[in-house]
């Protein structure tokens, strides 16, 4: 089978297609012929050598995707050849065929395309746990979403609005501001136009700060606390802009504010929860409540161009690789 591999860390130019052996079926697994593969920043970090990779070269990137089951281990129940499944954390997804453990296999409904499944599972389940578990958004809440034009940001806007909240987005350009507005944000501020934390407080319903801030930037964490009201919440789930400053527990005590960390893999710990969250997302996509921006697609052979596009930070939607 063909797979996208790299033998040394570096830029997109280290990626190339090789013919490698197709994985053999094992107990507790299904073999999936890939139809769509999600590209994520973790793939960039691994290619650069900034994330841990097991084994020896050639390395194969990719953890998210969707496809059709072509072989099923004898001990697997509930999945048959011909079923459509997706996954969010199975290695070696940048291949024509992927061996998927049954506990990570998520059934795809007939109304959901492979491209939609590969676009929504990782970012969608992230947004899902953030608005339901890290801080449960309620009707009437004032919410701030960092990086509002990004994949998770656009989903957070829509999920929070679906729960009856008012949403203020933060982004870096006028073009991205329009993307966040199109996603449903009530207002969007630019990071480089004035004191956004004070503007967020003024925007809040009572002028005293917002109920919760979803911060995936990291270096903005202390300003996120300034934007939050007394007894407000800051949910920290990424460091796209660099490491945050240390947080003084005395500040948390004095303001009764809450800091919550967020990592998807602490929230999807078994197949039942993966399927439940995915089905919640699939349902609102079918209903039309959750709208996915059309993904940008590249062939697997042209993955280097896809990596360059993602690194340019010009993308505002999901990038998919198509085998």
ABEGO torsion letter per residue (X at the ends): XBBBBBABBEBAAABBBBBBBBBBBBBGBBBBBBABBBBBAAAAAAAAGABBBBEBOBBBBEABEBBBBABBBAABBGBBBGBBBBBABBBGABBABBBBBAAABBBBBAABBAAAAAAAAAAAAAAAAAAAAABBBBBGBBBBBBGAABAAAAAAAAAAAAAGBBBBBBBABAAAAAAAAAAGBABBBBAABEBAAAAAAAABAAGAEBABBBBAAGAAAAAAAAABBBGBBBBBABAAAEBBBBBBAAAAAAAGBBBBBBBAAAABABAAAAAAAAAAAAAAAAAGABBBBBBBBBBAAAAAAAAAAAAAGABABBBBBBX
